[in-house]
Amino acid sequence: MPRPRAARSTRADLAAARRAVRRRVLRHRRLLSALCVGGAVLAGLHAVAPPPPTTVTVLVAARDLPAGTVLASDDLAATAFRPDSAPDGVAARGQAVGRTLAAPLRRGEPVTDVRLVGPSLLHGYPGLVAVPVRIPDPGTVDLLRVGDRVDLLVTETDASAAQRLAGGVPVLALPRDDAVAGPVTGGVVSGRLVVLGTSPGLAGTVSAAAVRGCLVLTLSG
């Protein structure tokens, strides 16, 4: 029984299509070979390429900032640095926002702790003023820690007649100082430096007693 004409036509069409595809492939075989080789090379390079370098996020100035600027969030930008190129003391955003710049910053310069003004010595001591005084007895100062409370006495020349100036005076700072206790030329007394928090009305009296070398500190509870 003869096959239908439609089936013979379909087979002929498929054969013609295969021949056309084969002719196109043969015509562009060099281009296809080059593409295959290129893809293989790229895949090989990707496989042997080292992983991207590790980075750390560093907060930098988003624009030129003058000294005295109180930093806002839009003054700062986050930039990726290699770990070995990131400076020490980098400030986090929460540590920097609201702080004051101690020195100018160029755009892109990292924000570090040394570029920020430190918190005030009087933070937490409203109504007091900071009074730096020198105490002739360095041994007494060695016993102190920042935050201690001391009583202030004036001894003049007779220790038995010491006068109490104030009690519960906070120690605000103990700067590093190599001065040796004892009187020096001109009546100025050297000694270990201590920064005390006193009322404004008492500051002059305490300073004068320290200059005369008759200020004594005693630890209070």
Summary of the structure (lengths in Angstrom):
residues: 221
radius of gyration: 39.9
end to end distance: 122.0
largest distance: 143.4
contacts: 534
relative contact order: 0.12
helix: 35%
strand: 28%
